[in-house]
Amino acid sequence: VWGGSTPSGFDCSGFVQYVLRQHGISMPRTSKEQWNVGRAVSKAELKVGDLVFFANTYTTGISHLGIYVGNNQFIHASSSKGVIISSLDNTYWAPRYYGARRVI
């Protein structure tokens, strides 16, 4: 849900903000703002809980993110299927991978 930040409907950044808030971590609202939190980590360094960012999805630049859950997968709020787990190797996500940040 565009602009959604509650369990009744999430967008990607609202989902990440909600999950992290449950663990006492305050985050800005948008994916572009969330990119500036924490420290950058390489794809090879990914750990469970890291934020993974994607660019050029529905707009130019950073436009989607999720939470890394291990095994090359991330959980995120999709625009059509709700909260789902996807692979970083997915043919849609792999070429749009932008980077990762560690906030916890």
C-alpha angles and dihedrals in degrees: 000000000000108000092005118148104164134073089260088068134348137192115202099267093040089054093051092045091050095048094048092046088058086061096047096260117132116213134181116250108248132060091238091054092044089056088069095058123092125354132306118257128187122244089250090057097051116141131184108281097030116131116241119203133203132196136208098022107128094347140015118283128010105357109149141032143173142177120269111238099181133258091072091297135118136194118227145151108263122204094236110023106038120232109355142158117243136178122250084223092059110129090240099044102037097069091043096052108127105175146286138261130201113218100160 
